[in-house]
């Protein structure tokens, strides 16, 4: 079984979209467990960080005055992997976005996808709806 990664406080902050100081406050409050790594630096277990990300994810507010299209590469943490003999369901928390992918169990094993692993969800679609809040200008 693949080893679950550990993340330094600065990396955890980047993944969660907050400052290093915010992550340190969460650590000091006991919301995020830390442990020393081989160099005696504070690190956060990837599975604990993934669970924290899932529990604290909030929906992005509707940008009623902003016009934009979403990007198609979403960096996040694997939060759940369900496999059978042939297929697997992989769930990721990418900032406030939950992404679910169906793939082969072989691909999951080859990629080492486990809760807490860092991954990138790449979305490709031939049908994308782009909306502009407020109707036509």
PyMOL commands that set and color helices and strands:
alter all, ss='L'
color gray80, all
select helices_A, chain A and resi 9-16+20-28+46-56+105-111
alter helices_A, ss='H'
color red, helices_A
select strands_A, chain A and resi 6-8+35-36+42-45+73-83+87-94+97-104+118-122
alter strands_A, ss='S'
color yellow, strands_A
deselect
rebuild
show_as cartoon
